[in-house]
Amino acid sequence: MADATASGGALAGLKVIDCTRVLGGPYCTQLLGDHGADIVKIEPPQGDEVRDWGPPFDDGGDASYFLGVNRNKRSLGLDLSTDKGREVLLRLLDGADVLIENYKPGSMERWGLGYEAVLRERFPKLVHCRISGFGEDGPYGGFPGYDGIIQAMVGHFSVNGAPDSGPTRLGLAMVDIGTGLYACNAIMMALYERANSGLGQYIDMTLYDCGLALMHPHVANYYLSGKVPKQTGNQHPNISPYDLFPTRTVDVFVAGGNDRAFKRLCKELGKPELGDDPRFATNGDRLVNRDELRAELEVLLAEVDGNELTDRLLAAGLPIGPVRNTEEVMNHPHTIHRQMAVEKDGYRSWGIPIKFRRTPGSIKSRPPRFAEHSRQILADHGFSPEEIEGLAAEGVVVEKRRQSI
């Protein structure tokens, strides 16, 4: 394995000014930081509010919600409502590659920091990524957006859950996380284009757009069939079998993605004739006769050891897996083997999913305490000790969280 310390990561030398809070933006910048980018996290005087989204809290008072998406960053507390605070930000942007923020649309413009009016001319190579709920204009322009609200508005609720449960929120913050992933991709695209043009650009990312773009295959199904997608529980609207089944020991999820795999599944379950049943010959047939197929599979699976079965069938190349809880997942040998359970100075989380062979990512630092690196960051950007003391004394640079009003 390559030496992550020696390589510095694929993004070593990239400087990112991160003015985001909560989840989507921080998730994006953590990905960049995992691969060597220098992430300067600028927090408002009250701090990133998800530091308070607990319990659980660590011994320093930070909530797990914050800890999960803020490793490999340095924190600076800065009051951007002041003229001097905005001057500090402009000095930090000198030489920066990326500015990412999720302030309410119009805030940067009101502060005299708008991309078109100020930043594009002053920092022509800067990539400025804004994340907002709905964008700056349109019927919902400027409105606030949170993950659950957007899930409801772009259709996630309408296809999640079972018919008897009604519309249900996904148990993951899929809109926020998805927006973070889309934003990370967008930033890398802009940097790639900059290598040819020499110019940065403005990126307009919204939770609404990204949440809607995750609605596959439901949008495609709707446009082709004209039917409004509904809740199908654990079943898939286009594939059968693709469902959860009880066994003697554990619930298992079976995915019969093609006809050949379905026939092999029937053979492994001890009933090969099921694979030749005309009711189940093709995926289309299995969808039409989904209830009959489920009844057959329930009988075959009810008394088997689900853990033994899934290990055996996976080894045979068949897609099936047991339902595990978070504790079981994080302690599983494959999780450990893939280095997806990590610890750094008492911080524990998932590992790095993007695995470069030559320039691997690394966890260089645990999530920062509020304003932990303020003086270091300013010194790195040419502020004198006297300037730093003055900014701290005036409350422009904030070293202790203020109470929200």
N, C-alpha and C positions, 0 to 999 in steps of 0.2 A: 504494500500500500504506500502511496506517495506521502511525503511529509507535509502536512498541512501548514506547519509553522514555517517551513522553508518557502512554500509557494505563496503564502499569504492569502490564498484563495483566488478564484477567478476574477473577482472584482476589486482586488487590492489596488489602492490608489484612487478609487472612486469616492468622491466626497458628497454626502447627502445631508441636506438640512431638512430635518423631519419635524414639521409643525403639526403632526396629526395626533389625535387622541382616540380613545375607545378601542376599536378593533380592526376595521378594514385597513386603515393606513398603517398602524403599527404592525399588523401581520405582514404587509408588503415590505416594510423597511427591515423587519427581522429577517426575512428571506435574503435581502440584499446584504445585511450585516453578517449573516451566517457564511457568506462567501467573500468576506474581506472588505466590503465597503465600510468607510468611516461614517457612522450614523451619529449625527449630532441631534439629539432629541430636545427640542425646545418646548418646555412646558409652561403653561400659564401660571400666574401666581398661586392659584389654588391647586395646581398639579393636574395631571391626567386623572380624571374622575374615577377611572376604573381601579385606581389604587385603593378605592374604598368599596369596591364591589365584592364584598365577602360577608361572612366567613366562607372559606378559611383564609386566615392571614398568616404571614410568616413572622419570625421573631422581630422583624423591623417594622411591622405594621402594614406591609403591602399585601394586597389581596392576590389570590391565585389568578384572578382574571387578568391583572396587570402582568404578573410574572410570566404568564404563558406566552406573551407576544412581544416581549421587550428586551430579550437578551442581546448581547453584542451591540450595545448602544451606550452613548454617554449622554448624561442629562444636564441641561442648563435651564434654570428658572429665569424667565424673562417677561417683563411687563410690556407687551406691545401696544398697550393703550397710551403709552407715553411717547413723546417725540424721541427721547434718547433711546428708548427700547427699540424703536423702529430703525434708528441709526445703527444700533448694534447689529440688528438683523442684516442690514445692508452690508456691513463690514464682513459678517460671516458668509454672505453670499459671494463675496469676492473670491473667485477661484473654485466655487462650488460647481458640481456637475448637475445636481438635481435639487430642486425644492419641491417637497410634497406637503400639502396642507389640506385640512378638511374644515376650515373655518366656514361659517355661514356665507353663501355666495354674496359678494359685494363687500365683505369685510376688508379684504386686502385693498380693494379700490378705495374705500373710505379712508384707509390709513395712508394713502398715497403710495401704495406698493403694488398697484395693479400691473399685470403682465404687459398689456398693450401700452399703457401710458408710461411705465417706468422700467420694469425689469427687462423687457426685450431689448431696449436700446442700451441700457447700462450693462447688461450681462448677456450678450448675444448668443453665447454658447449654452446658456442655462436651459435645462429641461424643467418646466414648471408643471407639476401634476396636481390637479385639484380633484378631491373626492367630495361629492355632496350627495344629498338624498335624491334630488330630482333634477339638478342642473340650475342654471341661472334664469331660464325663461320657460315659456310654455305654460299650460294650465296649472301645473304644480310648481313652477319655477320658484326657487328660494325657500320652499317649504322644508321643514325638518323631516328627517327620515331615520328610522331605526330598523334593525334587521327584521323584527317581527312584523312591523307595519308594512314593509316592502314585501315580505313573504305573502302577506294577505293580499296586497294590491296587485301583484304580478302573477298570481295564480297558484303559488306553492301550496297554500292551505287547501285549495279546491281539489288537489290531486293526492294529498297526503292524508293517511288515515284509512279507516275501513268504512263501508257504507253505514254501519250502525254508530260509528263514532262521530261522523260529520267532519267538516273541515278542521284540520289539525296542524299546528305549527311543527315544523321539523325540529327535532331535538338538537340539531347543530345550527350554529349561526351561519348558515350557508350563504346568505346574501353578503354579509360582511366579509367572510372568508373568501368567497368567490370574487368579490370586488377587489380585495387585496391581491389575489392571484392575477386578475385581469390587469390591475394597475402595475404590478411588477412586470408583466409581459409588455405592457405599453411603454414603460420607462425604458426597458431594454431595446425595444424597437426604435424608440426615439434616439437613443444613444447610438444605435447601429446606423441610423440615417445620418446622424450628426457627423459620423466618421467620413461620410462622403461630401456632405454639404458644408460642414463647419458651423452649422447653426443649430441652436436649440429650438424648442417649440413648446406650445401650451397644450396640455392634455386635459380633456374634460371627461372625468369619470363619474358616473352616478350609480348609486345603489339600485335605482330603478332599472336602468339599462342592463346592468350586469345580472341582476336577479332575473329579469325577463330572458336574458340570453342563456340562462341555466335550465330553461323549461323544455328540455328535450326528453322524450320524443313528443311531448304533449302538444306543442304548437304545430309540429309537422303532422301529427295525427289529425288535429283539428282541421288544418287547411286541406288535407287530402280527403278526409271522410265527411267533413261538415258536422261531425258529432262533437259535442262538448265533453272533454275528458272528465271522468269522475274518480272518486276514491276506489282503489282496488285492494286495499289492505297491503298484504305482503306480496300479492301477485303482481305480475308485470302486464301492462296493457298490450304488449306486442309479442310476448314470448311465453311458451308453456312447455314443460313445467318451469316455473321460476317462482318458488314459493317456500314458505316455512312449514316444516313438518315436525311433529313431536316424535321422539324415540324413547326408549326405555330410560336413557340416561341424560339426554340433552336435546334441545331443539336443534334441528339442522336446516340449513338453507340449500335447496337443490336448484341448480341452474342447468336446464337442458337446452343449450343455445342452438343446437342443430340436430338434424335427424339422426346422423351417425352417432352423436354423443348420447342421444336418447336411447337408441337401441343398445348401446354398450351399458348404459345405466340399468336397463331392464335385465340384461344378462347378469350383471354384478349383483343385482338384488334377488337373483334366483328365479326370475320369471321372464325368460327371453321371449316367450310368445306375446307378451304385452307390446314388445317393439314391433311386432308384425300385425297387430290389431289394426284394421282399416280405420277405426275411429281416431287413431293416434299416429297415422302414417307420416304426416307432415306437420310442420309447426302450425299451419293454418287449421288442419284437422284438430290438433290438440287444443288450440284456442277455442274452437267451436264446442269441443267436448271437454272443456276444462274441468267441470265439476266431476264428471265420470272418471277422468284421469286422476284427479286428486283423491277420490275415494279409493282407487286401486293402490296408489302409492302410500296412502295412510296405513293400509293393512300391512303392506310390505315393510314399513319402517317402524311400526308401533312397538315391536318387541326387541329390536336390535340395540346394540350398544352404539350410540351415536358417535362417540369419540373414536372407537375402533373403526367404525364404518367410514367416517370421513377420512381418517388417515389412509385406509386401504384404497378408497376410491380416488383420493387425490393422487396417490402413488400410481394409480392406473390411468391417470390423465383425465379424470372426470371432475367437473366443477361442483364441489359440494363443500360446505363448511359449517362448523358448529357455532352456535351463538355464545359469545363470551362477554363477560362484563369487563370494565376497565381494569380492574385489578388483575384479572386473568390475562388480559392482553399485554399489559406492561411487564408481567413476569414470565411471559411465554418464551421458551427457548429461541423461537425464530425472531421475536422482537429483539432479544438480546444479541443474537447473531448478526442481525442487520444494523446493530448499533442505533436502534431507535428508542432505547431507554438510556438516558444520559444523566450524569450528575456533575456539577461544577460548583465547588465551594458551598455545598449545601443546597444548591438549586437543582431540582430534578424536573425533567420534562421529556418530551419526545425528542428524538434526534433529528438529523438533517436528512430530509427525503431525497434531495438532489445530490447524487453521488458521482462527482467527477473523479476520474482515475488519476489524472496528472495534477490537477489543482483542486483538491478536495476542500470543502468548507470545514469550519471548525467553530467550536464554542469557546471563544476567548475570554468572555466575561459574562457574569450573571446579570440579570436585569438591574439597572441602576436605581439607587435611592434618589428621591427628588433632589435635583440640583447638585448631585454628588460631584459632578465634574465641571461646575460652572467656572471656577477660577482657572482650571487647567485649559478649558476650551478657549476662554478669552485670551489667555497668555499665548496659546498656540496661534491665535489670529492677530497677534501684534499689539494687544492691549498692554499698556504698562501697568505695573503694580499700583501706581497712583490712580490710574483710570479705573482699575477694577475696584479699588477701595471706594472711590467716589460713587461708582454705579451701585455698589452694594449699599452704601450709606443712604443713597437717595431712594432705594427700593426699586430701582430699575432692574437690576439683577437681584433676583429673589432667592434667598438661600434657605428659607424655611417656609413651608406651605402656609398660605393664608386661608382663613376660614371663608367659605363661600357665603355670600351675602344673600 
